[in-house]
Amino acid sequence: MVVTDAEVTLADVLSLKMAIQEPLAAGTQLVLRHRGSGAERRVMLGTPGRRAREASVAVSLGPLALLPGRWDAYLQQDGPRTRMQSVDPGFSLDRLDAYALGRRTMAYRAYRTRNGFLAIKIAEAAPVADVRAVWFREGRFEVTGLLAYTGLTDDDQHHTARLALRHSDAQVIVTATVQGVRFHAALSLCDVLAATPDSQGVWEPSLEIDGMDEPLALGASLDDVEGKRRRVHYPATRIDGVPIKPSFTADDQLRLEVGPGMSAA
């Protein structure tokens, strides 16, 4: 048995298509095992049937009360369980973007491990401004991205918004453009330097949107690139001789490092 297609639908249903040589026997179980705690969840799958080359399975994940973390998938029929092999990488940015449009408290994602097995990644979800591009241009810091887990509609409606950049007691706030769930903002780096007499520090950006209870942190968690602090590096710039560099923290939050020798927490 090999998983050929794995997806968590918008309704948090794990949808699997499998290439099989024999039909799933009555009593076959899908076993999900949490890597950190060893906790397990079991779902009955098998029903008697004719010989088949394909099988489809749909499992609602919400009622299973799965803990955040990574869950490995096994199939158990008669005898010992076997880990489920997968040829589907489980990644489509368009699909993940569509999934992130809903307002959620938990986010589920099916993926293929490095060794070629099916697993599920589960994380707590809160509204966030997911960063897609960062650059410096003509003395400005610019950023674009997608609003995730906010429940806003992906349409042409404009929302009043501001990009805030904060460091200790200093801050720089500029008007941002938010259309539907897409955002763009740009601010002057000269204003950032003017707000810090020592021209040094780590600045934390956030997006403030009218009608939302809390500012949205700027991060990058919807794609499949983990550990962005090590893997994603943006070009630095200099303003009046002061180095400025965008970077990610260990938990994939965007920061702006101003001054020599700075390192985001």
Disulfide bonds with the S-S distance in Angstrom:
none
